[in-house]
Amino acid sequence: MINRLIEQIKTKRAPIVVGLDPTLKLIPEHVLSKHVKEKGESLQAIADAVLEYNKALVDACADLIPAVKPQIAMYEQFGIPGLIAFKETVDYCHSKGLTVIGDIKRGDIGSTSEAYAIGHLSGVELNGKRLNGFDEDFVTVNPYLGSDGVKPFMDVCAREKKGIFVLVKTSNPSSGEFQDRVIDGRPLYEHVADKVKEWGDQLMGDSYSYVGAVVGATYPEMGAVLRKVMPKTLILVPGYGAQGGTAKDLKPFFNKDGLGAIVNSSRGIIGAYKQEKYAKFGAENYADAARQAVIDMKEDINSIF
Amino acid sequence: MINRLIEQIKTKRAPIVVGLDPTLKLIPEHVLSKHVKEKGESLQAIADAVLEYNKALVDACADLIPAVKPQIAMYEQFGIPGLIAFKETVDYCHSKGLTVIGDIKRGDIGSTSEAYAIGHLSGVELNGKRLNGFDEDFVTVNPYLGSDGVKPFMDVCAREKKGIFVLVKTSNPSSGEFQDRVIDGRPLYEHVADKVKEWGDQLMGDSYSYVGAVVGATYPEMGAVLRKVMPKTLILVPGYGAQGGTAKDLKPFFNKDGLGAIVNSSRGIIGAYKQEKYAKFGAENYADAARQAVIDMKEDINSIF
């Protein structure tokens, strides 16, 4: 899966992932109200609106991008109907040839992490029959519990040829509270990066590892250091656009081959229709606005090479 | 909710929570095969078996215990049918008067943590109507992203009178890899505990805070230190029983009033029928075995006071 993702990034010249994070504020009013009219004020109505919104966005952007990253919290907030919409979104993206990164940030003690890995990456076996729960290609993982919270994901990835992105340095303002604390002369996130490299060396694809890292675009100087600590690690970079990261900030995350990072934008793409720059599209044409925003993001990012 | 939980612990003389973590290995064979016969080898069959298993366990133990802690990973591994069984388990436990701690270990950047808090503790508002996703009383939260990953949970807790347990020192063998690293002379988990105290002071119940902590029974000497760092924090203590923690190990987690901690056992209770000690019950009577294991655990823990 990592080889395929790297290949898709090269072919499409787009080290880009679109975050499918459908909040109530982002779903266009006409889409939401149509479903509320049909199903009443219900989680089902919201979930139906989410799915319509996502499908239109995917239809408009699939040929331009290698991957999408649905943030499961944005579906989990709508309960079971929301999670069904998450699953249907994953399946729909697969049908369009996209790589799907489930942004789930799970992580627990060994047997529990194994259950998450089964649920999201492999499915469970019952009497020799494989039963799929969710079915992403990659998931994000929280490292706070150490190796035995991460290894079960790696074991499943080795079997299924799937991958993970481990949180190293997150994009949010308070990420430094614990992640930046200095241990033996180096911040915690560098120690986590050491581990990511160690784990990644055990699970290599052709040029990059099945074990990736998450490092926020909002911290470019740390990105530069982490790029060196983890040379074979694909870095998933959130925080571009709406969270404040710019193209210039992204350069340190890439290797000299122009690879090694994949930059996420969520609101900046799926909510483009709400920005002044894309207002001419109108809310009705939110998917066209998203497509234009992807084209602009691609150009912006490719300008740094 | 914290006041009610403390009251239930006192009334039932049971600082105990039963972990409802139904793995395929723990569900009694006769329960699973019955549902497989009905629904075929499917996630739905497993989910039906999970729910039957859970309900019998709850029926057998509800009068003895204040709370249950379903680990959502054990349901998420069975996809959508599994998550429906999670929700139905939460609702069933509420109908029996139990406090429900959702062991979800979520934690993300601000807006995403807010979505998790909405999904699990408050429900979403649509045109002024409240729509509940899941509906636990407490959830567990991962602190790696710092304050802005925790505060959205606290905001929802303040409104809903619900609570969280923040991971401080987890029970697994590799928890020390990052959590024990020394920063300014003290391990990371103590710095996290400082924050938990600070957050907790902002959200006090009558005697304990709405912001609790998770500290593993497998690390009693650290429990003693953390008890002092966070005197008004209810400590959720996993790792008793199957993971190796004993009653003697638990003493440091309690305050002198005999309160301040709630000890979890999962496999030790719900899988009691598989232990030699309770083999006489037989697999058919797994719920009676679980009840006896709760009685024994209560006695064991109360022996330390």
Interface residues (C-beta under 8 A of the other chain):
Chain A: D21 T23 L24 V36 E41 S42 L43 A45 I46 Q71 A73 M74 E76 Q77 F78 G79 I80 G82 L83 I84 K87 K105 R106 G107 D108 I109 G110 S111 T112 S113 A115 Y116 I118 G119 H120 V124 L126 N127 K129 L131 N132 G133 F134 N142 P143 Y144 L145 G146 S147 D148 G149 L167 T170 S171 N172 P173 S174 S175 G176 E177 F178 Q179 R181 V182 I183 D184 L188 H191 V192 K195 P238
Chain B: D21 T23 L24 V36 E41 S42 L43 A45 I46 Q71 A73 M74 E76 Q77 F78 G79 I80 G82 L83 I84 K87 K105 R106 G107 D108 I109 G110 S111 T112 S113 A115 Y116 I118 G119 H120 V124 L126 N127 K129 L131 N132 G133 F134 N142 P143 Y144 L145 G146 S147 D148 G149 L167 T170 S171 N172 P173 S174 S175 G176 E177 F178 Q179 R181 V182 I183 D184 L188 H191 V192 K195 P238
